[in-house]
Amino acid sequence: MSAQEIGKVIPWALALVVAAFVPLMASPYWLSMATTMAMFVVLATSWALFSGPTHYISLATAAFFGVGTFVTGLGFQTLPFWMLPLIAAALGGILAALVGMVTLRLSGVYFVIFTLGLAELVRQVVTWVQNQTGQRGMYVLTSITEKDIYWMLLGLAALVYLAGWLIGRSKLGFALRIIGNDETVARHVGIDTAMAKVALFTIPGMAAAAVGAILAPRYIYIEPSTAFAPLLSFQVVIMALLGGTGRLWGPLAGVIPFTLLWEFITRQAPNQTLLLLGIVFLLIVYVLPGGFVGLWGRIRRRLHQGGGA
Amino acid sequence: MSRTVLEVQGVTKRFGGLVAVRDMRFDVTEHEVMGIIGPNGSGKSTMINMISGLFPPSEGSIRLKGAELAGLPAHKTARKGVGRTFQLVRLLPELSVVENVVAGAVFGHRRRWGKSAEGHAKQLLERVGLGASKGLPISSLTYIDTKRVELARALAGDPEVLLLDEWLAGLNPTELSTGIDLVRSLRDEGRTIILVEHVMDAIRSLCDRCVVMSSGAKIAEGTPAEVLSDPEVIRAYLGEDEDA
């Protein structure tokens, strides 16, 4: 690592330390907000690791997340809690790899539709299994507190950032930037494009399933319709696009304002949340193409030109 | 002395009912510049695309130093040593000029990574006459310079055989003579090149041998002087501008 890289890592490490102290100081309300933010930071950042460079919009987050919550729901009484996110991540990774192998040959809109359908498919399968066995939902009653959940999510977020940083420096990261620019060229310079995409698609799959496993105790009662709610997938896409996918910090810059805005909307207009969500999405696409990352780039260029002239 | 690098045997390509290439066969020997020429729609680009693995031939065999390429996907032919440029230039717009060339060095036939790949890329940019444009964004390049970047990218994997699909098309007269000199200099350093080309000056001055295609089939093979005086070749081009 060069001195310049160490200089870049230090602010991130400091931010992580500061974030780790939040539960000791925040009120229960703000701890709950911080937990939601940590959850979306993991989901949106890992989503952007794949969708940013490849430009494939995945709506499969809810599918992986739901699988994770059910891992906890089924396993929390028999297994130590720390094992559950690991098992969920493994299952999420396998599911993502299978889905990736089938769908990543599809391009554009077909991929979007398939991933949206996936969450619904998994939900229907789980519901069917429950009906067969006579179950409905499940109670997840544990001694895990909101603070524990927050800290686990924070650790997971640190892992996702580490993975993103390592991929950015790796051949895989470079291959994905080439694929995102021109897939035909990518193949002709020797990149196995299908393998590269499948490998990267497992990362949001693992992360979202682990998040689901960690968050299950927060819901107390889980059932398929809430665990696999498609809204989650859309929220993740919107936050990642609001922040911008071009940089590792982009989704974080989208998650924080969006979580606050979402809280405001659900409190002030509980019946119009979806309408307002749609309007916000349109505004982002029209006013902020490239998200805050794109905006930051434009400001910097302007300052640069102003200073140079 | 001269070894055969590429053998094309009995290659046919059908798109539905249309036969785009019919029973093509030719050899390319090491350090040779082989031209594939013919009127528009005669199947030249289809032939090149089958060699590079963009799509598989319906029948026949394409061997690179004895190893079968027919049916392999493009990333595998690239790793075995086929490098190419595209008829319509394809660059990576979000990457810098140097990164565009590095892209060709990392995953292909002979692989480099990090400082070594970057050094190699910069050297190749000098080689194709773009030493001064290394830091520029792709969008600011002139047309011939985009072609130079693409050529450098194809060279970056040290291919056994280089496919240039109308690399000289669309250049103005000054650029054309620069371009011909550049391809000639590649030949002089011992590269093996297959050239699909319409520009007759380029074919005469660059190619050691040519195959002429018409309606998907080979109608002549030999030195440029031989094939261009062949009555059947003249007939195939009749009605078309011979210097087009």
Interface residues (C-beta under 8 A of the other chain):
Chain A: K171 F174 A175 R177 I178 G180 N181 D182 T184 V185 A186 R187 H188 V189 G190 I191 D192 T193
Chain B: S52 G53 L54 P73 A74 H75 A78 R79 R84 F86 R90 L91 L92 P93 E94 L95 V102 A103 G104 V106 F107 G108 H109 W113 R153 G157
